[in-house]
Amino acid sequence: MNKSKTTILIIIFFLLGALVDRAFLYYEQGERNKMLLREQESIKEDYQMLIRKFEYVEKELKLRMMMDSLINDSIYTDTSSDNS
């Protein structure tokens, strides 16, 4: 009877050790996931900032192209009216 109790206690302690090991492993994975999520959020904010800058530059380019077109048209009309 004493030998079987010892065997059962050893099995129980082994299983408890495995459970504790798994608990620490899951905790460490959770902490790593939290860190990765923070990094991912930072990267997302950087990309959003770059997208806003790109949109601003795109609008600025369109405005300049329109202004250049107006200036070229006015120059063309001025020179063509002078030639007439």
C-alpha positions as CSV (number, residue, x, y, z in Angstrom):
1,M,0.0,0.0,0.0
2,N,2.8,2.4,0.8
3,K,4.5,1.7,-2.5
4,S,1.4,2.5,-4.5
5,K,0.8,5.7,-2.5
6,T,4.3,6.8,-3.3
7,T,3.8,6.0,-7.0
8,I,0.6,8.0,-7.1
9,L,2.2,10.9,-5.4
10,I,5.1,10.9,-7.9
11,I,2.6,10.8,-10.8
12,I,0.6,13.7,-9.3
13,F,3.8,15.8,-8.7
14,F,4.9,15.0,-12.3
15,L,1.5,16.1,-13.7
16,L,1.6,19.3,-11.5
17,G,5.1,20.1,-12.7
18,A,3.9,19.7,-16.3
19,L,0.9,22.0,-15.6
20,V,3.1,24.6,-14.0
21,D,5.6,24.4,-16.9
22,R,2.7,24.9,-19.4
23,A,1.3,27.8,-17.4
24,F,4.7,29.6,-17.5
25,L,5.0,28.9,-21.2
26,Y,1.6,30.3,-22.0
27,Y,2.4,33.4,-19.8
28,E,5.7,34.0,-21.7
29,Q,3.9,33.6,-25.0
30,G,1.2,36.0,-23.9
31,E,3.8,38.6,-22.9
32,R,5.6,38.2,-26.3
33,N,2.3,38.6,-28.1
34,K,1.6,41.8,-26.2
35,M,5.0,43.1,-27.2
36,L,4.4,42.2,-30.8
37,L,1.0,43.8,-30.8
38,R,2.5,47.1,-29.5
39,E,5.2,46.9,-32.2
40,Q,2.5,46.2,-34.8
41,E,0.4,49.2,-33.6
42,S,3.5,51.4,-33.8
43,I,4.2,50.2,-37.4
44,K,0.5,50.8,-38.2
45,E,0.7,54.4,-37.0
46,D,3.9,54.9,-39.0
47,Y,2.2,53.7,-42.1
48,Q,-0.8,55.8,-41.5
49,M,1.4,58.9,-41.1
50,L,3.2,58.0,-44.4
51,I,-0.1,57.6,-46.2
52,R,-1.3,61.0,-44.9
53,K,2.0,62.5,-46.1
54,F,1.7,60.8,-49.5
55,E,-1.9,62.1,-49.9
56,Y,-0.7,65.6,-49.0
57,V,2.1,65.4,-51.5
58,E,-0.3,64.1,-54.1
59,K,-2.7,67.0,-53.6
60,E,0.2,69.4,-53.7
61,L,1.4,67.9,-57.0
62,K,-2.0,68.1,-58.5
63,L,-2.3,71.8,-57.5
64,R,1.1,72.6,-58.9
65,M,0.3,70.8,-62.1
66,M,-3.0,72.8,-62.4
67,M,-1.1,76.0,-61.7
68,D,1.5,75.2,-64.3
69,S,-1.2,74.4,-66.8
70,L,-2.9,77.8,-66.1
71,I,0.4,79.6,-66.4
72,N,1.3,77.9,-69.6
73,D,-2.2,78.6,-71.0
74,S,-2.0,82.2,-70.1
75,I,1.5,82.5,-71.6
76,Y,0.3,80.8,-74.7
77,T,-2.7,83.1,-75.1
78,D,-0.5,86.1,-74.4
79,T,1.9,85.2,-77.1
80,S,-0.7,84.2,-79.6
81,S,-2.6,87.4,-79.1
82,D,0.6,89.4,-79.6
83,N,1.2,87.6,-82.9
84,S,-2.3,88.4,-84.2
